[in-house]
Amino acid sequence: MSFELTRRGMMLAGGAAMLPGAARAQALTPVGFQLSWIKSIQYGGYFAGVDQGFYTKAGIAPTFNSGGPNMDAIANVAAGQSQMGDRPVGALVIARDKGVPIKVIGTVFQKSPYCIMSLASKPLKTVKDFIGKTIAVPTSSRPLMLYLLRSAGVDPSEVNIVPAAPDPAALVTGQIDGYSGYSTNQGVMLQTRGVEIYALNVQDLGLPEIVGTIYAREDFLKANRDVVVRFLRATAEGWKWANANPEPTARMMVDKYGAPGLDFTAQFTEIKASKPYIEAGVGTSKGLLALDMGVIKQILDLYKAVDMIKNPISAEEFCDPSFVDAALSA
């Protein structure tokens, strides 16, 4: 299906807010968005945008397609099954290095909640505390962990690095001393089980990252600038509402939009824990979803330095901040 808009279609979509009832519904522009994980509170701002009518007001009819552990979300966007999506930035850098025609246009989390978690009773407060310990790290993040160790003057051979499982239970049983994951996800998972943790944020240690990074196919961006700007504007409104209303947003995800079996306490705890990472950096000074091109450059330079990408990529080649800048300036 082609999503290139005709002039008449763009006029209708742009005037959607003025049209009543069925005519307005017909004017909405469909946009497919590929989530990188199952529908849960980490996407609360998107569904707040649906629930509060922000996308309808913008003339957009979004479809948020669920992701999961057995789905290649980036491949789905590259194949045109969805026109946009979200992902932690690292996977997008690697995809771009492999020639996938995507560009980053915004990000939900300005600061990554990715951290090394340890039990509060046995905290790992510095990288040097990793010496002699067993640290669980996702295989894809191993080069970054090695860089972190060497940067802190720690010989990687002095640390037992093992693959990380999706569930951090091994930290509780004592099989590992540190677990690499998101304080807003696995950290909340532990806390809602009554486990107190110490979280050592890796961005504070010199490993920049953004999460919930919004990207799109380059051909879709080129053909549908107005649609993308309106989508981002409604998305920013949705996240602003969600951050200001964490309890009803969590309830909305559990009762209406989220995957079956979500726990309200965990969803509520996660969105409250996420707010400081969303409302950080340029997300505060420029507006939610804004891109910090300086941070993007640091990320790209780091991935090249640790040989996770083969080709140098400039921030301007990887991102186009003009869409979100236009959305936030209106």
C-alpha positions as CSV (number, residue, x, y, z in Angstrom):
1,M,0.0,0.0,0.0
2,S,1.3,3.4,-0.9
3,F,1.2,6.1,1.8
4,E,2.2,9.0,-0.5
5,L,-0.6,11.5,-0.1
6,T,-2.4,13.2,-2.9
7,R,-2.8,17.0,-2.7
8,R,-6.5,16.5,-2.0
9,G,-5.8,13.9,0.7
10,M,-3.4,16.2,2.4
11,M,-5.9,19.1,2.4
12,L,-8.5,16.8,3.9
13,A,-6.1,15.5,6.6
14,G,-5.0,19.0,7.4
15,G,-8.6,20.2,7.8
16,A,-9.7,17.1,9.8
17,A,-10.3,19.1,13.0
18,M,-12.9,21.2,11.3
19,L,-14.9,18.3,9.9
20,P,-17.8,16.7,11.8
21,G,-18.6,13.1,12.5
22,A,-18.1,10.6,9.6
23,A,-16.5,13.2,7.3
24,R,-13.8,13.8,9.9
25,A,-13.2,10.1,10.3
26,Q,-12.7,9.7,6.6
27,A,-10.2,12.5,6.6
28,L,-7.9,10.9,9.1
29,T,-4.5,9.7,7.7
30,P,-3.6,6.2,8.6
31,V,-0.1,5.6,10.0
32,G,1.4,2.3,11.0
33,F,3.8,2.3,14.0
34,Q,5.8,-0.7,15.0
35,L,6.4,-1.1,18.7
36,S,9.6,-2.9,19.7
37,W,7.9,-4.7,22.6
38,I,4.4,-5.8,23.7
39,K,1.8,-3.1,24.5
40,S,2.5,-1.9,28.0
41,I,3.2,1.3,30.0
42,Q,6.5,2.0,28.2
43,Y,4.2,3.1,25.4
44,G,1.7,4.9,27.7
45,G,2.2,8.2,26.0
46,Y,1.2,6.9,22.6
47,F,-2.0,5.3,23.9
48,A,-2.8,8.5,26.0
49,G,-2.6,10.3,22.6
50,V,-5.2,7.9,21.3
51,D,-7.4,7.9,24.4
52,Q,-7.3,11.7,24.8
53,G,-8.0,12.4,21.1
54,F,-4.7,14.1,20.3
55,Y,-4.1,12.0,17.2
56,T,-7.7,12.6,16.0
57,K,-7.3,16.3,16.5
58,A,-4.1,16.1,14.4
59,G,-5.9,14.2,11.6
60,I,-4.0,11.0,12.2
61,A,-5.4,7.5,12.6
62,P,-2.4,5.5,14.1
63,T,-2.2,1.7,14.3
64,F,0.3,0.6,17.0
65,N,1.5,-2.9,16.1
66,S,2.8,-5.0,19.0
67,G,6.4,-6.2,19.0
68,G,7.9,-8.9,21.1
69,P,11.0,-11.2,21.6
70,N,10.5,-13.1,18.3
71,M,9.9,-10.1,16.1
72,D,12.4,-8.1,14.1
73,A,10.7,-4.7,14.5
74,I,13.2,-2.8,12.3
75,A,12.8,-5.3,9.5
76,N,9.1,-4.8,9.6
77,V,9.5,-1.1,9.1
78,A,12.2,-1.6,6.5
79,A,9.8,-3.9,4.6
80,G,7.0,-1.3,4.7
81,Q,4.7,-3.2,7.0
82,S,4.8,-0.1,9.2
83,Q,6.0,3.3,8.3
84,M,7.5,4.3,11.7
85,G,8.6,2.6,14.9
86,D,10.5,2.8,18.1
87,R,13.7,1.1,19.3
88,P,16.6,1.6,21.6
89,V,19.1,3.6,19.6
90,G,21.8,1.0,19.4
91,A,19.8,-1.4,17.2
92,L,19.0,1.5,14.9
93,V,22.7,2.5,14.6
94,I,23.6,-1.1,13.6
95,A,20.7,-1.3,11.2
96,R,21.8,1.9,9.5
97,D,25.3,0.7,9.3
98,K,24.0,-2.3,7.4
99,G,22.2,-0.1,4.9
100,V,18.6,-0.2,6.2
101,P,17.0,3.0,4.9
102,I,15.7,4.5,8.1
103,K,16.2,7.7,9.9
104,V,15.7,8.8,13.5
105,I,13.2,11.6,14.0
106,G,12.7,11.8,17.8
107,T,13.1,10.0,21.1
108,V,10.9,9.5,24.1
109,F,13.7,8.8,26.7
110,Q,16.3,11.6,26.6
111,K,18.4,9.7,29.1
112,S,18.6,6.0,29.1
113,P,17.5,4.2,32.3
114,Y,19.9,1.4,31.4
115,C,22.0,0.5,34.4
116,I,23.9,-2.2,36.3
117,M,21.6,-3.4,39.1
118,S,22.8,-5.0,42.2
119,L,21.2,-5.9,45.5
120,A,21.0,-2.9,47.9
121,S,22.6,-5.2,50.6
122,K,25.6,-5.8,48.2
123,P,25.7,-2.7,46.1
124,L,28.1,-2.3,43.1
125,K,28.7,1.5,43.4
126,T,31.6,1.8,40.9
127,V,32.9,-0.1,38.0
128,K,35.9,-1.1,40.0
129,D,33.4,-2.9,42.3
130,F,32.9,-5.3,39.4
131,I,36.3,-6.9,39.9
132,G,35.8,-10.6,41.0
133,K,32.1,-10.4,40.4
134,T,29.7,-12.0,37.9
135,I,27.8,-9.5,35.8
136,A,25.0,-10.5,33.4
137,V,25.1,-8.5,30.2
138,P,23.1,-9.0,26.9
139,T,25.3,-10.5,24.2
140,S,24.7,-7.5,22.0
141,S,25.9,-5.1,24.7
142,R,29.1,-7.0,25.5
143,P,31.4,-4.7,23.5
144,L,30.0,-1.7,25.4
145,M,30.6,-3.4,28.8
146,L,34.2,-4.2,27.8
147,Y,34.6,-0.5,26.8
148,L,33.2,0.6,30.2
149,L,35.5,-1.7,32.1
150,R,38.6,-0.6,30.2
151,S,37.7,3.1,30.5
152,A,37.5,2.6,34.3
153,G,40.9,0.9,34.3
154,V,39.5,-2.5,35.0
155,D,41.0,-5.5,33.1
156,P,37.9,-7.4,31.6
157,S,39.5,-10.7,32.5
158,E,38.9,-9.8,36.2
159,V,35.2,-9.7,35.7
160,N,33.0,-12.8,34.9
161,I,30.6,-11.6,32.2
162,V,27.7,-13.9,31.5
163,P,24.7,-13.6,29.2
164,A,21.7,-11.8,30.7
165,A,18.3,-13.5,30.8
166,P,15.1,-11.4,30.4
167,D,14.1,-11.9,34.0
168,P,16.6,-10.7,36.6
169,A,15.7,-13.4,39.1
170,A,19.3,-14.7,39.1
171,L,20.3,-11.5,41.0
172,V,18.0,-12.5,43.9
173,T,19.2,-16.1,44.0
174,G,22.8,-15.0,44.1
175,Q,23.9,-16.6,40.8
176,I,25.0,-13.2,39.6
177,D,26.2,-10.0,41.4
178,G,25.1,-7.5,38.8
179,Y,22.4,-7.4,36.1
180,S,22.4,-5.1,33.1
181,G,19.0,-3.8,32.3
182,Y,16.6,-1.0,32.6
183,S,15.8,0.4,36.0
184,T,12.3,1.3,34.7
185,N,11.7,-2.2,33.6
186,Q,13.7,-5.0,35.2
187,G,14.4,-2.7,38.2
188,V,10.7,-2.2,38.7
189,M,10.1,-5.9,38.3
190,L,12.5,-6.5,41.2
191,Q,11.1,-3.7,43.3
192,T,7.5,-4.9,43.0
193,R,8.7,-8.3,44.2
194,G,10.0,-6.6,47.3
195,V,13.7,-6.6,46.3
196,E,15.6,-3.5,47.0
197,I,18.3,-2.7,44.4
198,Y,21.1,-0.3,43.7
199,A,21.2,1.0,40.2
200,L,24.4,2.3,38.6
201,N,23.3,4.2,35.5
202,V,25.7,3.6,32.6
203,Q,25.0,6.9,31.0
204,D,26.4,8.6,34.1
205,L,29.5,6.4,33.5
206,G,30.1,7.7,30.0
207,L,27.9,5.4,27.9
208,P,25.3,7.7,26.2
209,E,22.1,6.1,24.9
210,I,18.6,7.1,24.1
211,V,15.6,4.8,24.3
212,G,12.1,4.8,22.8
213,T,13.8,6.3,19.8
214,I,11.4,7.0,17.0
215,Y,12.5,6.2,13.4
216,A,10.9,5.9,10.0
217,R,11.5,4.8,6.5
218,E,13.3,7.5,4.5
219,D,10.9,7.3,1.6
220,F,7.9,7.7,3.9
221,L,9.6,10.8,5.5
222,K,10.3,12.3,2.1
223,A,6.7,11.8,0.8
224,N,4.8,12.6,4.0
225,R,6.4,15.4,5.9
226,D,3.2,17.1,7.1
227,V,1.8,13.7,8.3
228,V,5.0,13.0,10.3
229,V,5.0,16.4,11.9
230,R,1.4,16.1,13.0
231,F,2.0,12.6,14.3
232,L,5.0,13.8,16.4
233,R,3.0,16.8,17.7
234,A,0.2,14.5,18.9
235,T,2.7,12.1,20.3
236,A,4.4,14.8,22.4
237,E,1.0,15.9,23.7
238,G,0.3,12.3,24.6
239,W,3.5,11.8,26.6
240,K,3.0,15.2,28.3
241,W,-0.5,14.0,29.4
242,A,0.8,10.6,30.5
243,N,3.6,12.0,32.6
244,A,1.2,14.4,34.3
245,N,-1.4,11.7,34.8
246,P,0.5,8.5,35.7
247,E,-2.3,6.7,37.6
248,P,-5.0,7.0,34.9
249,T,-2.4,6.2,32.3
250,A,-1.5,3.0,34.0
251,R,-5.1,2.1,34.6
252,M,-5.8,2.8,30.9
253,M,-3.1,0.4,29.8
254,V,-4.2,-2.4,32.1
255,D,-7.9,-2.1,31.3
256,K,-8.0,-1.0,27.7
257,Y,-4.9,-0.9,25.6
258,G,-2.2,-3.1,27.0
259,A,-1.4,-6.8,26.5
260,P,-3.4,-9.2,28.7
261,G,-2.2,-9.8,32.2
262,L,-0.5,-6.5,33.0
263,D,-0.2,-5.7,36.7
264,F,-1.4,-2.2,37.7
265,T,1.1,-1.7,40.5
266,A,4.0,-2.5,38.1
267,Q,2.6,-0.3,35.3
268,F,2.1,2.6,37.7
269,T,5.5,2.2,39.3
270,E,7.2,2.1,35.9
271,I,5.6,5.2,34.4
272,K,6.5,7.2,37.6
273,A,10.1,5.9,37.4
274,S,10.3,6.8,33.7
275,K,9.3,10.4,34.0
276,P,12.8,11.8,35.0
277,Y,14.4,10.0,32.0
278,I,11.8,11.4,29.6
279,E,11.8,14.9,31.0
280,A,15.6,15.3,30.8
281,G,18.1,17.3,28.7
282,V,16.6,18.8,25.6
283,G,13.3,17.1,26.5
284,T,13.0,19.9,29.1
285,S,14.6,22.8,27.2
286,K,13.1,22.1,23.7
287,G,10.2,19.9,24.4
288,L,9.4,16.2,24.7
289,L,10.7,14.0,21.8
290,A,13.4,16.5,20.8
291,L,16.7,15.2,19.5
292,D,20.1,16.2,21.1
293,M,22.4,16.0,18.1
294,G,25.4,16.2,20.4
295,V,24.4,13.1,22.3
296,I,23.6,11.4,19.0
297,K,27.2,12.1,17.8
298,Q,28.6,10.7,21.0
299,I,26.6,7.5,20.5
300,L,27.7,7.1,16.9
301,D,31.4,7.7,17.8
302,L,31.2,5.2,20.6
303,Y,29.7,2.5,18.4
304,K,32.5,3.0,15.9
305,A,35.1,3.0,18.6
306,V,34.0,-0.4,19.9
307,D,33.7,-1.8,16.4
308,M,30.0,-2.4,16.7
309,I,29.6,-0.6,13.3
310,K,32.1,-0.7,10.4
311,N,31.4,2.6,8.7
312,P,31.5,6.1,10.1
313,I,28.0,7.6,10.3
314,S,27.4,11.3,10.9
315,A,24.6,12.5,13.2
316,E,23.1,14.4,10.2
317,E,23.1,11.2,8.1
318,F,21.5,9.2,10.9
319,C,18.9,11.7,12.1
320,D,16.6,14.4,10.8
321,P,15.6,16.6,13.7
322,S,13.6,19.0,11.5
323,F,10.4,17.0,11.9
324,V,10.3,17.1,15.6
325,D,11.5,20.7,15.7
326,A,8.6,21.6,13.4
327,A,6.2,19.7,15.6
328,L,7.4,21.4,18.8
329,S,7.4,24.9,17.3
330,A,3.8,24.9,16.4
